[in-house]
């Protein structure tokens, strides 16, 4: 086997492994953020059908989670984690092809039809976040 072919084959294996690892990490991150959103909704509602608004929950939660676990828990991020859970109440409906960055952008839409459309288009056409 020529040496250059060996280098090429190893490069292909590395690229494939890195891509699989990245996709797995992204899937786990989206699932984790979905579960955080679920916990927030359940905490807010305390068994009621609707939450009571006007509390400082997100400001306090953002500060405490950032202090304990570092970056990634801004008020905005927490609001989108909650919205992820609310828009996709069944976690199995989340796409394994989309990253948290995709969902973050998609969830800026105002209605469920628009969110559904952009989610499907991102999956089908493999859109980048940009």
C-alpha positions as CSV (number, residue, x, y, z in Angstrom):
1,X,0.0,0.0,0.0
2,X,1.5,3.4,-1.0
3,X,2.3,5.7,1.9
4,X,0.1,8.5,0.6
5,X,-2.9,6.2,0.5
6,X,-2.3,5.3,4.1
7,X,-2.3,9.0,5.1
8,X,-5.5,9.5,3.1
9,X,-7.3,6.6,4.7
10,X,-6.3,7.7,8.2
11,X,-7.5,11.2,7.4
12,X,-10.9,9.9,6.2
13,X,-11.2,7.9,9.5
14,X,-10.3,10.9,11.6
15,X,-12.7,13.2,9.8
16,X,-15.5,10.7,10.1
17,X,-14.8,10.1,13.8
18,X,-14.7,13.8,14.6
19,X,-17.9,14.5,12.7
20,X,-19.7,11.6,14.6
21,X,-18.3,12.9,17.9
22,X,-19.5,16.4,17.2
23,X,-23.0,15.3,16.2
24,X,-23.3,13.1,19.3
25,X,-22.2,16.1,21.5
26,X,-24.7,18.4,19.8
27,X,-27.5,15.8,20.2
28,X,-26.8,15.4,23.9
29,X,-26.6,19.2,24.4
30,X,-30.0,19.8,22.7
31,X,-31.5,17.0,24.8
32,X,-30.0,18.4,28.0
33,X,-31.3,21.9,27.2
34,X,-34.8,20.4,26.4
35,X,-34.8,18.7,29.9
36,X,-33.7,22.0,31.5
37,X,-36.6,23.7,29.8
38,X,-38.9,20.9,31.1
39,X,-37.7,21.4,34.6
40,X,-38.2,25.2,34.4
41,X,-41.8,24.8,33.0
42,X,-42.6,22.3,35.8
43,X,-41.2,24.6,38.4
44,X,-43.0,27.6,37.1
45,X,-46.3,25.9,36.9
46,X,-46.1,24.0,40.2
47,X,-48.7,21.6,39.0
48,X,-51.0,24.3,37.6
49,X,-52.0,24.4,33.9
50,X,-50.4,27.8,33.4
51,X,-47.5,29.6,35.1
52,X,-47.7,32.8,37.1
53,X,-45.5,35.4,35.4
54,X,-43.8,38.5,36.8
55,X,-41.4,36.7,39.1
56,X,-37.6,37.2,38.9
57,X,-37.1,33.5,38.2
58,X,-34.9,33.8,35.1
59,X,-32.7,36.5,36.5
60,X,-32.0,34.5,39.7
61,X,-31.7,31.2,37.9
62,X,-29.2,32.7,35.4
63,X,-27.0,34.1,38.1
64,X,-27.1,31.0,40.3
65,X,-26.4,28.6,37.4
66,X,-23.7,30.8,36.0
67,X,-22.0,31.0,39.4
68,X,-22.2,27.2,39.8
69,X,-21.6,26.0,36.3
70,X,-20.1,28.8,34.2
71,X,-21.2,30.3,30.9
72,X,-24.2,29.3,28.9
73,X,-27.0,30.2,31.3
74,X,-27.9,33.7,30.3
75,X,-31.5,34.8,30.9
76,X,-32.0,34.6,27.1
77,X,-30.6,31.1,26.9
78,X,-32.8,29.9,29.7
79,X,-35.9,31.5,28.1
80,X,-35.1,29.6,24.8
81,X,-34.5,26.3,26.7
82,X,-38.0,26.8,28.1
83,X,-39.4,27.6,24.7
84,X,-37.6,24.5,23.2
85,X,-39.5,22.3,25.6
86,X,-42.8,24.2,25.0
87,X,-42.5,24.0,21.2
88,X,-41.3,20.4,21.2
89,X,-43.1,18.8,24.2
90,X,-42.1,15.3,23.0
91,X,-38.3,15.1,23.0
92,X,-38.2,12.4,20.3
93,X,-39.5,15.0,17.9
94,X,-36.2,17.0,18.1
95,X,-33.9,16.5,15.2
96,X,-30.5,14.9,15.7
97,X,-29.2,16.8,12.7
98,X,-29.7,20.3,14.3
99,X,-27.5,21.9,16.9
100,X,-28.6,24.1,19.8
101,X,-27.5,27.1,17.6
102,X,-30.1,26.0,15.0
103,X,-32.8,25.7,17.5
104,X,-31.9,29.0,19.1
105,X,-32.4,30.8,15.8
106,X,-35.5,28.8,14.8
107,X,-37.2,29.5,18.2
108,X,-37.0,33.3,17.5
109,X,-40.0,32.7,15.2
110,X,-43.4,33.8,16.6
111,X,-45.6,30.9,15.7
112,X,-45.5,27.1,15.7
113,X,-46.0,26.8,11.9
114,X,-43.0,28.9,11.2
115,X,-40.9,27.0,13.8
116,X,-42.0,23.7,12.2
117,X,-41.2,24.9,8.7
118,X,-37.7,26.1,9.5
119,X,-36.9,23.0,11.5
120,X,-37.9,20.8,8.6
121,X,-36.0,22.9,6.0
122,X,-32.9,22.9,8.1
123,X,-33.0,19.1,8.3
124,X,-33.8,18.5,4.7
125,X,-31.4,21.0,3.2
126,X,-28.7,20.7,5.8
127,X,-28.7,24.5,6.4
128,X,-25.9,26.0,8.4
129,X,-26.9,28.2,11.3
130,X,-26.1,31.3,9.2
